[in-house]
Amino acid sequence: LGPRGMDKMMVSPDNEVTVTNDGATILDSMDIGNPIAQLIVDLSKSQDDEIGDGTTGVVVMAGALLEQAETLLDKGIHGTRIAEGFEKACELACEHLLSISDRIDVKGRESLRQTAR
């Protein structure tokens, strides 16, 4: 997992061997009983289906958000308020990204080549 992407070998209970460096494949092969953990596996699958990469990153990000939410819950903040705060933070982050982004004209292949360099 992560930027080095080394292969992992997994052996199932029926001795089926899988070699992969894909976080979504690894998570998919695990027997997950916890409903929150299953949501994170589903999040990873969704990332893989939509983008094809970044599965480990979304799991790490979700874990960090859950860790922060747990801290806030321990302080007595209601879960609904925490979710509203996360939504507001997402809105602010998206607004900031739009404010610092540059528009690129992609009418021709040359501009795409320059961007790829």
C-alpha positions in Angstrom: 0.0 0.0 0.0 1.1 3.5 -0.5 3.5 5.2 -2.8 6.0 2.3 -3.1 3.2 -0.1 -4.1 5.0 -3.3 -3.2 3.1 -6.5 -4.0 1.3 -8.3 -1.1 0.5 -12.0 -1.1 -2.7 -13.1 0.5 -3.9 -16.6 1.1 -7.6 -17.2 1.5 -9.0 -19.9 3.9 -9.4 -22.3 0.9 -5.7 -21.7 0.0 -6.4 -19.4 -3.0 -3.4 -17.2 -3.4 -3.7 -13.5 -4.6 -0.8 -11.3 -5.3 -1.6 -7.6 -5.6 -0.6 -4.1 -4.7 -4.1 -2.7 -5.0 -5.6 -1.5 -1.8 -9.2 -2.0 -3.0 -8.4 -5.7 -3.9 -6.8 -6.2 -0.5 -9.8 -4.7 1.3 -12.3 -6.6 -0.8 -10.7 -9.9 0.1 -11.0 -9.3 3.8 -13.9 -10.6 5.9 -15.2 -7.3 7.4 -17.8 -7.6 10.2 -17.9 -4.0 11.4 -20.5 -1.9 9.6 -18.3 1.3 9.6 -15.3 -0.7 8.4 -17.5 -2.0 5.6 -18.5 1.5 4.6 -14.8 2.3 4.3 -14.3 -0.7 2.1 -17.2 0.5 -0.1 -15.6 3.9 -0.2 -12.4 2.4 -1.5 -14.3 0.4 -4.1 -16.1 3.5 -5.2 -12.8 5.4 -5.6 -11.4 2.5 -7.6 -14.5 2.3 -9.9 -14.6 6.1 -10.5 -10.9 7.0 -10.7 -9.0 3.8 -10.8 -6.4 5.0 -8.2 -6.1 6.5 -4.8 -7.9 3.8 -2.9 -5.4 3.8 0.0 -5.5 7.6 0.2 -9.3 7.7 0.6 -9.1 5.0 3.3 -6.4 7.0 5.2 -8.4 10.2 4.8 -11.6 8.5 6.0 -9.7 7.1 9.0 -8.3 10.5 9.9 -11.8 12.0 9.7 -13.2 9.3 11.9 -10.4 9.7 14.4 -11.2 13.4 14.6 -15.0 12.7 14.9 -14.3 10.3 17.8 -12.4 13.1 19.6 -15.3 15.5 19.1 -17.8 12.9 20.2 -15.8 12.3 23.4 -16.0 16.0 24.1 -19.8 15.7 24.0 -20.4 17.2 20.5 -23.4 15.6 18.8 -22.8 13.5 15.7 -25.1 15.7 13.6 -23.1 18.8 14.5 -19.9 17.0 13.6 -21.3 16.0 10.2 -22.5 19.5 9.5 -19.0 20.8 10.4 -17.4 18.3 7.9 -19.9 19.4 5.2 -19.0 23.1 5.9 -15.3 22.3 5.8 -15.7 20.5 2.5 -17.6 23.5 1.0 -14.8 25.9 2.2 -12.1 23.6 0.8 -13.8 23.4 -2.6 -14.2 27.2 -2.7 -10.5 27.6 -1.9 -9.5 25.1 -4.6 -11.6 27.0 -7.1 -10.0 30.3 -6.1 -6.5 29.0 -6.6 -7.1 27.0 -9.7 -6.1 28.0 -13.3 -8.3 27.5 -16.3 -6.6 25.6 -19.1 -7.8 25.8 -22.7 -7.8 22.2 -24.1 -9.0 22.8 -27.6 -5.9 21.4 -29.1 -3.5 18.5 -28.4 -0.5 20.8 -27.9 -1.8 22.3 -24.7 -2.4 18.8 -23.3 1.1 17.8 -24.2 2.5 20.8 -22.4 0.4 20.0 -19.4 1.7 16.4 -19.3 5.3 17.6 -19.4 
